[in-house]
Amino acid sequence: MEDLFDGKRVMHIDTSCKLYENKDTGIAYKMIGTNEHKGLVLNKKLKKELKKKFNMNNDFARLYSVSIYYLIKDNLNKFDVLIICADEDFKKVRDYLDILFQNDKEYSKKEIISLVKLREITDNKKLKSAADKIANSYRKRGLKSLSKKQEGVSLNVVSINYNKIIEKFNEISQKLK
């Protein structure tokens, strides 16, 4: 798989628990070939508030892309290829990310593909995201106290809250008009 991208640095992004489920959702990235990872947790209360305010029944791609934005915005120099698990509509996620990073030259150089596309390229229908297990670690321990959080794999939690999400939702809405 490493030679598939001709020496490019590859980052996988995945979720643990679907965004529409009434559970905490972990979203994380993992760099291929390293143990580097970062993640965030969207708790069920936050998701419920967002669903109520934005009637997101069919557009969880917006929440997924805002979460991805906060995960990668300070790490654009660490990867060349971004592989996003298609837990939500990949085309919408990609479109929203393009809006959020509209004038970012570093982002515009990135190759962004879905895990579904990677499966087609490799002809491996069972290929899993490299971030699958780490996203679950963030879901389970990302909101716990520091001592509990550090049991097992150390986590690098990105802080996200209602106001940060609303700010980016509004930015997307303004650009879609």
N, C-alpha and C positions, 0 to 999 in steps of 0.2 A: 504494500500500500504506500510506503514511503516514496518509492520511485514513481508512483502514479502521478504525483504532483511535482516531480522533477526538483526535489530539494527545497520546495517551498514550505514555509512554516504553516501548519494546519491547526485550526482551533475548531473543536466540536462544541455545540450548544444543545442542551437537552433540558426537558422538564421532568419532574417527578410528580405525578398526579396532574390530571388535566385541569386547565384553568376553570372549566365550568363545574367541576366537582366541588362539593361543599367540604373541602379539606384544605389544609395548608398545601401550597405548591412550591416546590424548590425548583429554581432555574439556575443552571450553572454552566460554565465553560471549562473545558480541559484542553490543554495544549498537547498535541500528539508528540510523543518522544520525550516528554518531560513529565514531572509530577505537578506542574503548575496548574492551578485551578482557582476559580473565584465563583461565588454564587450569591444568591439572594433568596429570600423567602417572602411569598405573598400569603399572609395569613387569611384564614377563611372569613374573618370579620371584614378585613379590608376589601376582599373580593366581593363580598355581599354588598358593601356600601357602593362600590364602583358599579356593580350590576344595576343597583337601584337608581343611581344617578344617571347612568348612561344607557340604560336598557341594552346591555351588551349581549343579549341572548345569542346573536349570530356573529358577533365581531370580537371574539377574544384575541384575534390576530393583533389588534391594536395594543392590548395589554401585554401580549407576548413581545411585540416589537419595542415597546417602551422599556420593558424589563431588559431586553437584550441591549438596548441603547445604553442603559446605566451600567450594564456589565462590561461593555467593550469600549466605551467612549474614552477612557483613560489608558486603554491598552491597544490602540490601533497599530502601534509600531511593533507589536509582538507577533502578528500573524500576517500571512499573505492570502490564505484561503480560509473562509468561514463556512463550516458545514452546520446547517441548522436542521435539527430534527423537526419534521413536519407535523408537529402536534397540532398546529393550527394551519390555516390556509397559507401556504408558503408564498404565493404571489402577493397576497395582501401584506404579509409580514415584510417581505422585500420592499414593496412600495412604501410602506410606512417608515422603514429604516432609511430609505432613500430620501424621504421628506425630512426626517430628523437630522440626517447628516448632509443636508442639501449643499452646503458650501464648504464641505470638508474635503480638501484635496487628498489627504491620507486615506480616507474612507473610499474615495472614488477609485483608488488603485486596487481595491480588494476584489477577489473573486468570491462570490457568494453562491453557494449551491445548497440544495436540500439533501437530506439523507436519502430520500427516495431516488434522487438523481445519482447519488454516489453508488447506491445499490445497482442501478442500471449500468453504470460505467464499469463496475467491478464484476458484474454478473453474479452477485452474491445477495440473494434475497433475504438472507438471515443476518446480514451485517447490522450490528448494533452501534449506537453512538458511543464514542469513548467517554462521553460525559454522563452516561446513564446512571451509573452507581454513585457518582459524586453528587449529582443533582438530588438523589435520594438522601444522601448524608446531610445536605443543606436543608432539605424539607424536614428531616427528623430533628436536627440539632441546631439549626441556624438561629432559632429564636430563644434558645435556652441560655441560662447564665453562662458566663465565660468558663467556669470550671467544668460544667457539663459539656459545653461546646467543644472543649479541647480533648475529650476522651476519643481515642481512635485517631483518625485522620484530622489534622489541624485544619480549621476552616478559615477562609478569607471572605468574610461576609461584607457585601455591599449594602449600605444603608439605603433603604427606599421607604417612602411613606406616601400617604394619600396626596399631599400637596405636590410632591415631585411628579407623581403620575398625572395628576390633573393638569399641571403645567404643560407636560408633553402632549397630553390628549388635546388640549386647546391649541397647541402649536400645529398639530396634525390637522385639526378641524379648520384652522385658518388657511392652511395651504391647500386644502381640498376644495375650498369655496371658489 
